[in-house]
Amino acid sequence: MSFEPVIGLEIHTQLQTESKLFCGCSTRFGAPPNANTCPVCLGLPGALPVLNRGAVELAIKAALALGCTVHSTSIFARKNYFYPDLPKGYQISQYDRPLATEGALEFDMRGEARRVGIIRVHLEEDAGKSLHEGLSDSDRMTSLDFNRSGVPLIEIVSHPDVRSAAEAGEYFSRMRAILVAAGVTDGNMEEGSLRCDANVSVRRPGEPFGVKTELKNLNSFRHVQRALEHEIERQSAVLESGGAVDHETRLWDVESGRTFSMRSKEEAHDYRYFPEPDLPPLRVESAAIEELKRTLPELPDARRRRFMAQYALPEYDASLLTQSHALAAYFEATAAAAGNAKAASNWIMGDVTRKMNENGTRIEQVPLTPDALAGLIRLVDSGTISGPTAKEVFEKMYASGRSAQSIVDAEGLGRIDDEGAVQAAVSKVLAAHGDAVKQYRAGKKQTYGFLVGQVIKSMGGKANPELVNNLVRRELDKDPA
């Protein structure tokens, strides 16, 4: 009998505030080392924390978006451990009385409805960053950058409801989409705005939970999935051989595709939580919670369902187009201007996305406005240009910023409806491909499509396809005598 994985995820999300959680220092990424610091976030003696109201509001919005109960009173606590990038020697977090508890994230996984329960959402400050330099023990050194110290975070802790590595990656992806749509975070994993720790054990189906390991600091959907796949395989092999899984923290090595031990959980720090004496209990009025609930935007799952109903889009299209608020807004604006939602979806998921991938840009940076793309779609729908010509026009629009109509007019790219011109092209192609003509008349009808394609190609993709089809069939069906 094979082993079943049991997975719980802890997601750390930087909140999208201008200043840190307990001081006025900037949260801007990329500043020179230690530029965004002050006595509070450096933990200097006598410096006192002052709670950032905006961070609290964003944390509440995240909790509401995940269906959690936001508590009227929560308590900040000191989480004590000693590490070079933790300037105070403790982290201000929340422990036994968090901001919010018991929500869920629901999603479809290969056609199966899945529900992952959420234990808690709590506020905490981020640590600084250790920068390791040097290749050998003799020249290795560590520098400390405290710009990130004190940046506001929420930690979202799930129940151990996830049962595969792929499901964990999907949960992480869906979580990011919800938090970004709610305006809670920018979700930039390359800059560390979103990170994931995964707790995983394996067991025979029906048995109690096994001994778990923790995989730390996974910062992409792919890394979450690959690290868990390896760890599930590793633990299963240990148990199959009669060994025992160690309760430990492990790190994922991207290059080798393996996890390795960081520290034993038995040797881990006793955090010695106790209430933060410099901060009073955080009290949130029910009216404030209701007001924040009213400000929540349409979330990705609701938007996906609406796209399917309102625009008659397949679930695949709707899921891709609702991956970000900006992409969904671009689609809706294009569909409204074009009057053809499916064509708008096809162009955005196809050529627009291809250009974004080629150039490493986001939808907000695409030089083609929704109105401009809609103009191209209208030319295709009206029969003014053919599909192949539309691809050519798109490339020129993207590069130049000119409208589709101006490019078509200036370069004579409009559809050719002149029967005489098309007839001449048909006659020329049929004369050049006599063998294909003979095969068609001998019963090999598939050569018809080849001949039509040759005519359209010879006319630069501008010929009226219906006219080409009619004329080719008329010529082929003539009595050869």
C-alpha positions as CSV (number, residue, x, y, z in Angstrom):
1,M,0.0,0.0,0.0
2,S,1.5,3.4,-1.0
3,F,2.0,6.3,1.4
4,E,-0.3,9.3,1.5
5,P,1.2,12.8,2.1
6,V,-0.3,15.1,4.8
7,I,0.6,18.7,4.2
8,G,-0.1,22.0,6.0
9,L,1.1,25.3,4.7
10,E,2.2,28.5,6.4
11,I,2.2,31.5,4.1
12,H,4.0,34.8,5.0
13,T,2.8,37.8,3.2
14,Q,4.2,41.3,3.3
15,L,1.4,43.9,3.6
16,Q,1.3,46.6,1.0
17,T,1.9,49.6,3.3
18,E,4.2,52.6,2.9
19,S,5.6,52.3,6.3
20,K,6.6,49.5,8.7
21,L,4.5,47.8,11.3
22,F,5.7,49.7,14.4
23,C,7.5,52.8,13.0
24,G,7.4,55.3,10.1
25,C,10.3,53.8,8.1
26,S,9.7,53.1,4.4
27,T,9.0,49.6,3.3
28,R,10.4,50.3,-0.2
29,F,12.3,47.4,-1.7
30,G,15.7,48.0,-3.2
31,A,16.9,50.8,-1.0
32,P,20.6,50.9,-0.1
33,P,21.4,48.5,2.9
34,N,20.2,49.9,6.2
35,A,18.8,53.1,4.7
36,N,15.2,52.4,5.9
37,T,15.9,52.1,9.6
38,C,15.4,53.9,12.9
39,P,15.8,53.2,16.6
40,V,12.5,51.3,16.7
41,C,13.1,48.8,13.9
42,L,16.8,48.5,14.9
43,G,15.6,47.5,18.5
44,L,17.6,50.2,20.2
45,P,17.1,50.6,24.0
46,G,14.2,52.8,24.9
47,A,12.5,52.8,21.5
48,L,8.8,52.0,21.7
49,P,6.6,50.5,18.9
50,V,3.5,52.3,17.6
51,L,1.1,50.1,15.6
52,N,0.4,50.9,11.9
53,R,-3.4,51.2,11.5
54,G,-3.1,50.6,7.7
55,A,-1.4,47.3,8.3
56,V,-4.2,46.2,10.6
57,E,-6.8,47.1,8.1
58,L,-5.0,45.1,5.3
59,A,-4.7,42.1,7.6
60,I,-8.4,42.2,8.4
61,K,-9.2,42.4,4.7
62,A,-7.1,39.3,4.1
63,A,-8.8,37.5,6.9
64,L,-12.3,38.4,5.5
65,A,-11.3,37.4,2.0
66,L,-10.5,34.0,3.4
67,G,-13.7,33.7,5.3
68,C,-12.1,33.9,8.7
69,T,-13.6,35.2,11.9
70,V,-11.9,38.5,12.9
71,H,-11.7,38.8,16.7
72,S,-12.6,42.0,18.5
73,T,-9.5,41.6,20.7
74,S,-6.1,40.1,19.8
75,I,-2.8,40.2,21.7
76,F,0.7,40.9,20.4
77,A,3.4,38.7,21.9
78,R,7.2,38.5,21.9
79,K,8.6,35.5,20.1
80,N,12.1,35.1,21.5
81,Y,15.0,33.7,19.5
82,F,18.5,34.9,18.8
83,Y,19.7,35.3,15.3
84,P,21.9,38.0,13.8
85,D,19.1,39.5,11.5
86,L,16.7,39.9,14.4
87,P,17.9,43.1,16.0
88,K,15.8,43.0,19.2
89,G,16.4,39.4,20.0
90,Y,12.7,38.8,19.7
91,Q,10.0,39.2,17.0
92,I,6.7,41.0,17.8
93,S,4.1,38.5,16.6
94,Q,0.7,37.1,17.8
95,Y,0.4,33.8,19.6
96,D,-2.5,32.4,21.6
97,R,-4.9,35.3,20.7
98,P,-4.4,36.0,16.9
99,L,-6.3,38.5,14.8
100,A,-8.5,35.9,13.0
101,T,-9.2,32.2,13.0
102,E,-11.0,29.4,11.1
103,G,-11.5,30.3,7.4
104,A,-11.0,28.2,4.3
105,L,-9.8,28.3,0.7
106,E,-11.9,26.3,-1.8
107,F,-10.8,25.5,-5.3
108,D,-11.1,22.8,-8.0
109,M,-8.3,20.4,-8.6
110,R,-8.6,18.3,-11.7
111,G,-12.3,18.6,-11.6
112,E,-12.5,17.7,-7.9
113,A,-13.7,20.3,-5.3
114,R,-11.1,20.8,-2.6
115,R,-11.3,22.7,0.7
116,V,-8.3,23.6,2.8
117,G,-9.1,25.0,6.2
118,I,-7.3,27.9,7.6
119,I,-6.4,27.8,11.3
120,R,-5.3,31.4,11.8
121,V,-4.3,34.7,10.3
122,H,-2.0,36.8,12.5
123,L,0.1,39.9,12.3
124,E,3.8,40.0,12.9
125,E,6.9,42.0,11.9
126,D,9.5,40.7,9.5
127,A,13.2,40.1,10.4
128,G,16.2,41.6,8.6
129,K,18.2,39.9,6.0
130,S,21.6,38.2,6.3
131,L,23.8,38.6,3.2
132,H,26.5,35.8,3.0
133,E,29.6,36.4,0.9
134,G,32.7,34.4,0.1
135,L,33.2,30.9,-1.2
136,S,35.3,29.3,1.5
137,D,35.5,29.4,5.3
138,S,38.6,31.6,5.2
139,D,37.0,34.4,3.3
140,R,33.3,34.0,4.2
141,M,31.6,36.9,5.8
142,T,28.0,37.9,6.6
143,S,26.6,41.4,6.4
144,L,23.3,42.4,7.8
145,D,20.6,44.6,6.1
146,F,17.8,45.7,8.4
147,N,15.7,47.4,5.8
148,R,13.2,44.6,5.9
149,S,13.2,44.5,9.7
150,G,9.8,45.6,11.0
151,V,8.0,45.3,7.6
152,P,4.4,44.2,8.3
153,L,3.5,40.6,7.6
154,I,0.6,38.3,8.1
155,E,1.1,34.6,8.5
156,I,-1.7,32.4,7.2
157,V,-1.6,28.9,8.7
158,S,-3.6,26.1,7.1
159,H,-5.0,22.9,8.6
160,P,-3.1,19.7,7.3
161,D,-5.8,19.3,4.7
162,V,-3.5,19.2,1.6
163,R,-2.9,15.7,0.1
164,S,-0.5,16.2,-2.8
165,A,2.4,18.4,-3.9
166,A,0.4,19.6,-6.9
167,E,-2.5,20.5,-4.6
168,A,-0.1,22.5,-2.4
169,G,1.2,24.5,-5.4
170,E,-2.4,25.2,-6.5
171,Y,-3.4,26.3,-3.0
172,F,-0.4,28.7,-2.9
173,S,-1.2,30.0,-6.3
174,R,-4.9,30.6,-5.4
175,M,-3.9,32.2,-2.1
176,R,-1.6,34.7,-3.9
177,A,-4.4,35.6,-6.4
178,I,-6.9,36.3,-3.5
179,L,-4.4,38.4,-1.5
180,V,-3.3,40.4,-4.6
181,A,-7.0,41.0,-5.7
182,A,-7.9,42.1,-2.2
183,G,-5.1,44.8,-2.4
184,V,-3.4,43.2,0.6
185,T,0.0,42.6,-1.0
186,D,1.8,43.0,-4.3
187,G,2.6,39.3,-4.3
188,N,6.1,39.8,-5.7
189,M,7.8,36.6,-4.7
190,E,11.2,37.6,-6.3
191,E,11.3,40.5,-3.8
192,G,10.2,38.3,-0.9
193,S,6.7,39.7,-0.6
194,L,5.2,36.2,-0.5
195,R,6.9,33.1,1.1
196,C,5.8,29.7,2.1
197,D,6.8,27.1,4.7
198,A,5.4,23.6,4.2
199,N,4.9,20.9,6.9
200,V,4.7,17.4,5.4
201,S,4.5,13.9,6.7
202,V,3.5,10.6,5.0
203,R,1.4,7.7,6.3
204,R,-0.5,4.7,5.2
205,P,-4.1,5.7,4.4
206,G,-6.2,5.5,7.5
207,E,-3.2,5.6,9.9
208,P,-2.5,8.5,12.3
209,F,-0.4,11.4,11.1
210,G,3.3,10.6,10.8
211,V,6.4,12.5,11.9
212,K,6.5,15.8,9.9
213,T,9.4,17.9,8.5
214,E,9.2,21.6,7.8
215,L,10.4,23.0,4.5
216,K,11.4,26.6,4.9
217,N,11.3,29.7,2.7
218,L,9.8,28.4,-0.6
219,N,9.2,31.4,-2.8
220,S,7.5,30.1,-6.0
221,F,4.6,27.8,-6.8
222,R,7.0,25.5,-8.7
223,H,9.5,25.3,-5.8
224,V,6.7,24.4,-3.4
225,Q,5.6,21.6,-5.6
226,R,9.0,20.3,-6.5
227,A,10.3,20.4,-2.9
228,L,7.3,18.6,-1.6
229,E,7.5,16.0,-4.3
230,H,11.1,15.3,-3.3
231,E,10.3,15.3,0.4
232,I,7.3,12.9,0.0
233,E,9.5,10.5,-2.0
234,R,12.3,10.8,0.6
235,Q,10.1,10.1,3.6
236,S,8.4,7.2,1.8
237,A,11.7,5.6,1.0
238,V,12.9,6.0,4.7
239,L,9.8,4.3,6.0
240,E,9.8,1.6,3.3
241,S,13.3,0.7,4.4
242,G,12.3,0.3,8.0
243,G,13.8,3.6,9.1
244,A,12.2,6.5,11.0
245,V,11.6,10.1,9.8
246,D,13.3,12.8,11.9
247,H,11.3,15.7,13.1
248,E,13.4,18.5,11.6
249,T,13.5,21.6,9.5
250,R,14.9,21.2,6.0
251,L,15.8,23.6,3.1
252,W,15.2,23.1,-0.6
253,D,18.2,23.2,-2.9
254,V,17.0,24.3,-6.3
255,E,20.1,23.2,-8.3
256,S,20.3,19.7,-6.9
257,G,16.5,19.2,-6.7
258,R,16.9,17.9,-3.1
259,T,16.1,18.9,0.4
260,F,18.7,19.0,3.1
261,S,18.6,19.2,6.9
262,M,18.8,22.7,8.5
263,R,18.2,21.8,12.1
264,S,16.5,19.2,14.3
265,K,13.2,20.3,15.7
266,E,14.3,18.8,19.1
267,E,17.1,21.3,19.1
268,A,15.0,24.2,17.9
269,H,14.5,27.3,19.9
270,D,12.0,27.5,22.7
271,Y,10.3,30.7,21.7
272,R,9.1,31.5,25.2
273,Y,6.1,33.6,24.0
274,F,4.8,36.2,26.4
275,P,2.5,39.2,25.9
276,E,4.3,42.2,24.4
277,P,4.4,44.7,27.3
278,D,4.8,47.8,25.1
279,L,1.6,47.2,23.1
280,P,-1.9,47.2,24.5
281,P,-4.4,44.6,23.2
282,L,-5.5,45.3,19.7
283,R,-9.3,46.0,19.7
284,V,-11.3,46.1,16.5
285,E,-14.9,47.4,16.5
286,S,-17.5,45.3,14.6
287,A,-18.5,48.4,12.6
288,A,-14.9,48.7,11.4
289,I,-14.9,45.1,10.3
290,E,-18.2,45.5,8.4
291,E,-16.9,48.6,6.7
292,L,-13.7,46.8,5.6
293,K,-15.8,43.9,4.3
294,R,-17.8,46.3,2.1
295,T,-14.6,47.6,0.6
296,L,-13.4,44.1,-0.6
297,P,-13.3,43.9,-4.4
298,E,-14.7,41.0,-6.4
299,L,-12.4,38.1,-5.6
300,P,-10.9,35.7,-8.3
301,D,-13.3,32.8,-7.8
302,A,-16.4,35.0,-7.9
303,R,-15.0,36.8,-11.0
304,R,-14.2,33.5,-12.7
305,R,-17.8,32.3,-12.2
306,R,-19.1,35.6,-13.5
307,F,-16.9,35.5,-16.6
308,M,-18.2,32.1,-17.4
309,A,-21.9,33.2,-17.0
310,Q,-21.7,36.7,-18.4
311,Y,-19.3,36.1,-21.3
312,A,-20.0,32.4,-22.0
313,L,-16.3,31.6,-21.6
314,P,-14.9,28.1,-20.9
315,E,-13.7,27.6,-17.4
316,Y,-10.1,27.4,-18.7
317,D,-10.3,30.9,-20.3
318,A,-12.0,32.3,-17.2
319,S,-9.5,30.9,-14.9
320,L,-6.5,32.3,-16.8
321,L,-8.1,35.7,-17.2
322,T,-8.8,36.1,-13.5
323,Q,-5.3,35.4,-12.4
324,S,-4.9,39.1,-11.7
325,H,-7.2,42.0,-11.3
326,A,-5.3,44.0,-14.0
327,L,-5.6,41.2,-16.5
328,A,-9.3,40.7,-15.8
329,A,-9.9,44.4,-16.2
330,Y,-8.0,44.5,-19.5
331,F,-10.1,41.6,-20.8
332,E,-13.4,43.2,-19.8
333,A,-12.5,46.6,-21.4
334,T,-11.4,44.8,-24.6
335,A,-14.5,42.6,-24.7
336,A,-16.8,45.6,-24.2
337,A,-15.1,47.7,-26.9
338,A,-15.0,44.8,-29.4
339,G,-18.4,43.3,-28.8
340,N,-16.8,39.8,-29.0
341,A,-15.7,38.4,-25.6
342,K,-14.4,35.1,-26.9
343,A,-12.2,36.8,-29.5
344,A,-10.9,39.2,-26.8
345,S,-10.1,36.2,-24.6
346,N,-8.3,34.4,-27.5
347,W,-6.1,37.4,-28.4
348,I,-5.2,38.1,-24.7
349,M,-4.4,34.5,-23.9
350,G,-2.6,34.1,-27.1
351,D,-0.6,36.9,-28.7
352,V,-0.8,39.4,-25.9
353,T,0.4,36.9,-23.3
354,R,3.2,35.7,-25.7
355,K,4.4,39.3,-26.0
356,M,4.3,39.7,-22.2
357,N,6.4,36.5,-21.8
358,E,8.9,37.5,-24.5
359,N,9.4,41.0,-23.0
360,G,9.1,40.1,-19.3
361,T,6.3,42.6,-18.8
362,R,3.0,42.7,-16.9
363,I,-0.3,43.5,-18.5
364,E,-0.1,47.0,-17.0
365,Q,3.0,47.6,-19.2
366,V,1.5,46.3,-22.5
367,P,1.6,49.2,-25.0
368,L,-1.6,48.0,-26.7
369,T,-4.7,49.5,-25.1
370,P,-7.9,47.5,-24.8
371,D,-9.5,49.9,-27.3
372,A,-6.7,49.3,-29.8
373,L,-6.9,45.6,-29.5
374,A,-10.7,45.8,-29.9
375,G,-10.2,47.8,-33.1
376,L,-8.2,44.9,-34.5
377,I,-10.9,42.4,-33.5
378,R,-13.6,44.5,-35.1
379,L,-11.7,44.5,-38.4
380,V,-11.5,40.7,-38.3
381,D,-15.2,40.3,-37.4
382,S,-16.3,42.6,-40.2
383,G,-14.3,40.7,-42.7
384,T,-12.1,43.7,-43.5
385,I,-8.9,41.6,-42.8
386,S,-8.3,37.9,-42.6
387,G,-6.9,36.0,-39.6
388,P,-3.3,35.7,-41.0
389,T,-3.3,39.4,-41.8
390,A,-4.6,40.2,-38.3
391,K,-1.5,38.5,-36.9
392,E,0.7,40.7,-39.0
393,V,-1.2,43.8,-38.1
394,F,-1.0,42.9,-34.4
395,E,2.8,42.8,-34.5
396,K,3.0,46.2,-36.2
397,M,0.5,47.7,-33.7
398,Y,2.5,46.4,-30.7
399,A,5.8,47.7,-32.1
400,S,4.5,51.1,-33.3
401,G,1.5,52.0,-31.2
402,R,-0.5,52.7,-34.4
403,S,-4.1,51.7,-34.7
404,A,-5.1,48.6,-36.7
405,Q,-7.2,50.7,-39.2
406,S,-4.3,53.1,-39.9
407,I,-1.9,50.2,-40.6
408,V,-4.4,48.4,-42.9
409,D,-5.1,51.6,-44.8
410,A,-1.5,52.7,-45.2
411,E,-0.2,49.2,-46.3
412,G,-3.2,48.0,-48.3
413,L,-3.8,45.0,-46.1
414,G,-7.6,45.0,-46.5
415,R,-9.3,41.8,-47.7
416,I,-9.3,41.2,-51.4
417,D,-12.9,40.6,-52.6
418,D,-12.3,41.1,-56.3
419,E,-13.4,37.9,-58.0
420,G,-11.2,38.5,-61.1
421,A,-8.1,38.8,-59.0
422,V,-8.9,35.7,-56.9
423,Q,-9.8,33.7,-60.1
424,A,-6.5,34.6,-61.6
425,A,-4.7,33.3,-58.5
426,V,-6.8,30.1,-58.4
427,S,-6.0,29.4,-62.1
428,K,-2.3,29.9,-61.5
429,V,-2.2,27.6,-58.4
430,L,-4.2,24.8,-60.1
431,A,-1.9,25.0,-63.1
432,A,1.2,24.8,-60.9
433,H,-0.2,21.8,-58.9
434,G,-1.6,19.5,-61.6
435,D,-0.8,16.4,-59.6
436,A,-2.9,17.6,-56.7
437,V,-5.8,18.4,-59.0
438,K,-5.6,14.9,-60.5
439,Q,-5.6,13.4,-57.1
440,Y,-8.7,15.4,-56.1
441,R,-10.6,14.3,-59.2
442,A,-9.5,10.7,-58.6
443,G,-11.3,10.8,-55.2
444,K,-8.5,12.1,-52.9
445,K,-10.6,15.0,-51.6
446,Q,-8.1,16.1,-48.9
447,T,-6.0,17.8,-51.6
448,Y,-8.7,20.4,-51.7
449,G,-7.6,22.0,-48.5
450,F,-4.0,22.1,-49.7
451,L,-5.0,23.9,-52.9
452,V,-7.1,26.5,-51.0
453,G,-4.2,27.1,-48.7
454,Q,-1.8,27.6,-51.6
455,V,-4.2,30.2,-53.2
456,I,-4.5,32.1,-49.9
457,K,-0.8,32.0,-49.4
458,S,-0.1,33.3,-52.9
459,M,-2.3,36.3,-52.2
460,G,-0.5,37.1,-48.9
461,G,-3.4,35.9,-46.8
462,K,-5.6,38.8,-47.9
463,A,-8.0,36.9,-50.2
464,N,-11.6,36.5,-49.0
465,P,-11.5,32.8,-47.8
466,E,-15.1,32.1,-48.7
467,L,-14.5,33.4,-52.3
468,V,-11.3,31.3,-52.6
469,N,-13.2,28.2,-51.4
470,N,-16.0,28.7,-53.9
471,L,-13.7,29.4,-56.9
472,V,-11.4,26.5,-56.1
473,R,-14.2,24.0,-55.7
474,R,-15.9,25.4,-58.9
475,E,-12.7,24.8,-60.9
476,L,-12.0,21.4,-59.5
477,D,-15.5,20.2,-60.1
478,K,-15.5,21.2,-63.7
479,D,-15.4,18.4,-66.3
480,P,-11.7,18.2,-67.2
481,A,-12.6,17.4,-70.8
